[in-house]
Amino acid sequence: MSAAARTGTLLSVVVPVYDEQDALPAFAARLWSVLDGLGVRYEVLAVDDGSTDGTAGLLRELAADWPELRTVRLRRNSGHQAALTAGLERAVGDYVASIDADLQDPPEKLAEMLALARRDGLDVVHGVRADRSSDTAFKRRTADAYYRLVRRLVGRHVPAGAGDFRLLSREAVEALRTLPDQPRVYRLLVPWLGFPSGEVRYVREERVAGSTKYPLAKMVRLALDGVTGFSAAPLRLATWLGAAAFLTCLLLLVFCLAAYLSGAAVPGWTSLFAAVLFIGGVQLVCVGLLGEYVARIHAAVQRRPAYFVAEDTGRREEPGGGREEPGGGPGEPGGE
């Protein structure tokens, strides 16, 4: 018997949180109102991803008045996708939703997602951003370029404009837990599963408070993880660059021989310098691309947990249906 069947929980909501003390009060108020209005049994898993501000204390205060709120605190900042993994692996609901605490994704859409999944028998409901006018022009352009690249390399099954605001069935969650991928990029992993899916479109709002926790460097890292994790195209790019360098060398050789035979050869270093620089640059690019894949192999061989839980205020059953024990004790590993 599943944990959801034993607890009667229909919906689990996973909320990765990192230094969100300014946004949490407004977010909690809206989410609480929405979930209570559903009239179903639910739980909220707030995964504190190693916050350094007053987020942990504020979550404890909220949990004192909100019995459905459960806090999972990670020992260190492990990243947004790792925090999502921690929540997904501890959620017990028949359906599991994920949403960020900055209120850019409206909690009110959770009711629509749940209704759509139950009515049409869907395992996945993506929250798709129909309007991103609240984002900066730079972020809109880079996001658009990212989705165009990903859909071209990975496949058209990846919904454009869908981030980590989604609803999953228990079957889809269990399927995700069996995958060995590290690091995980859920916006690509979930569509790859191939479960029946639908979309709920919404207008992306402005952040309610605080600053973004996904600067350019993290966005680039996420894009790189997604591309190298789901496509061998970069390796093929290295092959094409190598072929182009080889053809360039042949053309330069023909040119040099023609100049020598015509007596027009003049001692100089410009052409030689340009050729060496070009070839060296191509080689470095190719080595860098190969290094990305070698690094992924290295991480997969190590099989280190994606996160470590310092505290879990909920209780979960031990494997085999044994008695319930406090979950997430000191040093409890997570991930694969």
C-alpha positions in Angstrom: 0.0 0.0 0.0 1.4 3.4 -1.0 2.1 6.2 1.5 -0.6 8.3 -0.1 -3.2 5.5 0.5 -2.2 5.1 4.1 -2.3 8.8 4.8 -5.2 9.7 2.6 -3.3 12.7 1.3 -4.4 13.7 -2.2 -2.0 16.6 -2.9 1.5 17.4 -1.9 3.0 20.8 -2.7 6.8 21.0 -2.8 8.3 24.4 -2.3 12.1 24.9 -2.7 13.1 27.8 -0.6 16.4 29.7 -0.4 16.8 33.0 1.5 13.1 33.9 1.0 12.3 35.5 4.3 10.9 38.6 2.6 8.6 36.6 0.2 7.5 33.8 2.5 4.7 35.6 4.5 2.8 36.7 1.3 3.4 33.4 -0.4 2.3 31.3 2.6 -0.9 33.4 2.9 -1.9 32.9 -0.7 -1.0 29.2 -0.8 -2.7 28.4 2.5 -5.9 30.1 1.2 -5.8 28.2 -2.1 -5.2 24.8 -0.6 -7.8 25.1 2.2 -10.3 26.0 -0.5 -9.7 22.8 -2.4 -11.5 20.8 0.3 -9.0 17.9 0.0 -6.3 16.5 2.3 -3.0 18.0 1.5 0.5 18.6 2.7 3.1 21.4 2.0 6.8 20.4 2.0 9.0 23.5 2.3 12.5 22.5 1.4 15.0 24.9 3.0 18.0 24.8 0.7 20.6 25.9 3.2 19.2 29.4 3.7 21.4 31.9 5.5 18.8 34.5 6.4 15.8 34.1 8.7 13.9 31.7 6.4 14.3 28.6 8.8 12.9 30.5 11.8 10.0 31.9 9.8 9.1 28.4 8.5 9.0 27.2 12.1 6.7 30.0 13.0 4.4 29.3 10.1 4.3 25.5 10.9 3.1 26.3 14.4 -0.1 27.7 13.0 -0.3 25.6 9.8 -0.3 21.9 10.7 -0.1 20.8 7.0 3.2 22.6 6.6 6.2 20.3 6.8 9.8 21.6 6.7 12.8 19.7 5.2 16.0 21.5 5.9 19.1 20.7 3.9 22.5 21.0 5.5 23.9 23.2 2.8 22.8 25.0 -0.4 22.6 22.1 -2.8 20.8 23.9 -5.7 17.2 24.3 -6.8 16.9 20.9 -8.6 18.4 19.0 -5.6 15.9 20.7 -3.3 13.1 19.6 -5.7 14.4 16.1 -5.5 14.4 16.2 -1.7 10.7 17.3 -1.8 9.6 14.8 -4.5 11.2 11.9 -2.6 9.4 12.8 0.6 6.0 13.8 -0.7 3.2 11.2 0.0 0.3 12.6 -2.0 -1.4 11.0 -4.9 -0.5 14.2 -6.8 2.7 16.2 -6.2 2.9 19.8 -7.3 6.1 22.0 -7.3 6.1 25.8 -7.1 8.6 28.5 -6.1 8.0 30.9 -3.2 8.6 34.1 -5.1 4.9 34.3 -6.3 5.9 34.6 -9.9 3.9 31.4 -10.5 0.4 32.0 -9.1 -0.7 29.4 -6.4 -4.3 29.8 -7.6 -3.4 27.8 -10.7 -2.8 24.7 -8.6 -6.6 24.1 -8.3 -6.8 24.3 -12.1 -3.9 21.8 -12.5 -5.4 19.3 -10.1 -8.9 19.5 -11.7 -7.4 19.0 -15.2 -5.3 16.0 -14.1 -8.3 14.3 -12.4 -10.8 15.1 -15.1 -8.6 14.0 -18.1 -6.6 11.3 -16.3 -3.3 13.1 -16.9 -0.1 12.2 -15.1 1.6 15.6 -15.8 0.3 19.1 -16.0 2.8 21.8 -17.0 2.5 25.4 -16.0 3.3 27.3 -19.2 4.2 31.0 -19.1 1.9 32.7 -21.6 3.2 36.2 -20.7 6.6 37.0 -19.4 6.4 40.8 -19.5 7.3 41.0 -15.8 10.7 39.6 -16.6 13.5 41.8 -17.9 14.1 42.0 -21.7 17.4 40.2 -21.3 15.8 37.3 -19.3 13.0 37.0 -21.9 15.5 36.8 -24.8 17.8 34.3 -23.1 14.8 32.1 -22.0 13.5 32.1 -25.5 16.9 31.2 -26.9 17.2 28.4 -24.3 13.9 26.8 -25.2 14.5 27.1 -28.9 17.9 25.4 -28.4 16.5 22.7 -26.1 13.6 21.8 -28.4 15.9 21.6 -31.3 18.4 19.3 -29.6 16.2 17.3 -27.2 12.9 17.2 -29.1 9.6 19.0 -29.6 8.1 17.1 -26.7 9.6 19.7 -24.3 6.9 22.4 -23.8 8.2 25.9 -24.6 7.9 28.2 -21.6 7.4 25.5 -19.0 9.7 25.7 -16.0 9.4 23.9 -12.6 5.8 24.8 -11.9 4.0 21.6 -12.6 1.7 18.8 -11.2 2.7 15.1 -11.2 0.8 12.0 -10.5 2.1 9.4 -8.0 3.1 7.2 -10.9 5.1 9.9 -12.6 6.9 10.7 -9.3 7.8 7.1 -8.8 9.1 6.9 -12.3 11.3 9.9 -11.7 12.7 8.4 -8.6 14.0 5.4 -10.6 16.1 7.5 -12.9 19.8 7.7 -12.2 20.4 11.2 -13.8 22.8 13.5 -11.9 22.5 16.4 -12.0 18.8 16.5 -12.7 17.0 18.9 -14.9 13.3 18.3 -14.3 12.0 20.5 -17.0 13.6 18.0 -19.5 13.3 14.8 -17.5 9.5 15.1 -17.0 8.6 15.4 -20.7 11.1 12.7 -21.5 9.1 10.2 -19.5 6.3 10.4 -22.0 3.3 10.3 -19.6 0.0 11.8 -20.7 0.3 15.5 -20.1 -1.5 18.8 -20.4 -0.9 22.5 -19.9 -2.2 25.3 -17.8 -1.2 28.7 -19.1 -0.7 31.7 -16.9 0.7 35.2 -16.8 4.1 35.3 -15.0 4.0 37.9 -12.2 6.7 40.0 -10.7 8.6 38.7 -7.8 6.8 39.7 -4.6 9.9 40.5 -2.6 13.6 40.0 -2.5 15.9 39.3 -5.4 16.2 36.4 -7.9 18.0 33.3 -6.7 18.8 32.3 -10.3 21.4 34.7 -11.7 22.9 34.4 -15.1 25.7 32.0 -14.0 23.1 29.5 -12.6 20.9 29.9 -15.7 23.9 29.0 -17.9 24.8 26.1 -15.7 21.2 24.8 -15.9 21.2 25.1 -19.7 24.6 23.3 -20.0 23.4 20.5 -17.7 20.3 20.1 -19.8 22.0 20.1 -23.2 24.9 17.7 -22.2 22.5 15.5 -20.2 20.0 15.0 -23.1 21.9 15.4 -26.3 25.2 14.3 -27.9 25.1 17.4 -30.2 28.0 19.1 -28.5 30.2 16.1 -29.2 29.1 16.2 -32.8 29.8 20.0 -32.8 33.4 19.1 -31.8 33.6 16.7 -34.7 32.4 19.4 -37.2 34.8 22.0 -35.8 37.7 19.5 -36.2 36.6 18.8 -39.8 36.4 22.6 -40.5 39.9 23.1 -39.0 41.3 20.2 -41.2 39.8 21.7 -44.4 41.2 25.1 -43.5 44.6 23.6 -43.1 44.3 22.0 -46.5 43.4 25.3 -48.1 46.2 27.0 -46.4 48.6 24.3 -47.6 47.4 24.7 -51.2 47.8 28.4 -51.0 51.3 28.2 -49.6 52.4 25.7 -52.3 51.0 27.9 -55.0 52.8 31.0 -53.6 56.0 29.0 -53.4 55.8 27.7 -57.0 55.0 31.2 -58.3 57.9 32.7 -56.5 55.6 35.1 -54.6 56.3 33.6 -51.2 57.4 36.3 -48.7 58.7 35.5 -45.3 56.2 36.4 -42.6 54.4 35.2 -39.6 50.8 36.5 -40.0 49.3 33.6 -41.9 51.2 31.1 -39.7 50.0 32.8 -36.5 46.4 33.0 -37.7 46.4 29.3 -38.6 48.0 28.2 -35.3 45.6 30.4 -33.4 42.5 29.0 -35.2 43.6 25.4 -34.8 44.5 25.9 -31.2 41.1 27.5 -30.5 39.2 24.7 -32.1 41.2 22.1 -30.1 40.5 23.9 -26.9 36.8 24.1 -27.6 36.7 20.4 -28.5 38.6 19.5 -25.3 36.2 21.6 -23.2 33.2 19.9 -24.7 34.7 16.5 -24.1 35.5 17.6 -20.6 31.9 18.3 -19.9 30.9 14.7 -20.7 33.8 13.3 -18.8 32.8 15.4 -15.8 29.2 13.9 -16.0 30.6 10.4 -16.2 32.8 11.2 -13.2 29.8 12.4 -11.2 27.8 9.4 -12.2 30.5 7.0 -11.1 30.9 8.7 -7.7 27.1 8.4 -7.1 27.2 11.1 -4.4 23.9 12.1 -2.9 22.5 15.3 -4.3 21.7 16.6 -0.9 21.9 15.8 2.9 18.9 16.4 5.1 19.6 18.1 8.5 16.0 18.1 9.7 12.6 16.9 8.6 9.6 18.0 10.7 7.4 15.3 9.2 7.2 11.6 9.9 7.5 9.0 7.2 7.2 5.2 7.4 10.2 2.9 7.2 10.6 0.7 4.2 8.6 -2.5 4.5 5.6 -0.8 6.2 7.2 -0.7 9.6 6.3 1.8 12.3 6.8 5.5 11.6 10.0 7.1 12.7 11.0 10.7 12.6 12.2 11.5 9.1 15.3 13.3 8.1 17.5 12.8 11.1 21.0 14.4 11.3 23.1 13.3 8.4 20.4 11.5 6.5 21.5 11.3 2.8 19.2 12.0 -0.1 19.2 11.6 -3.8 20.4 8.6 -5.7 
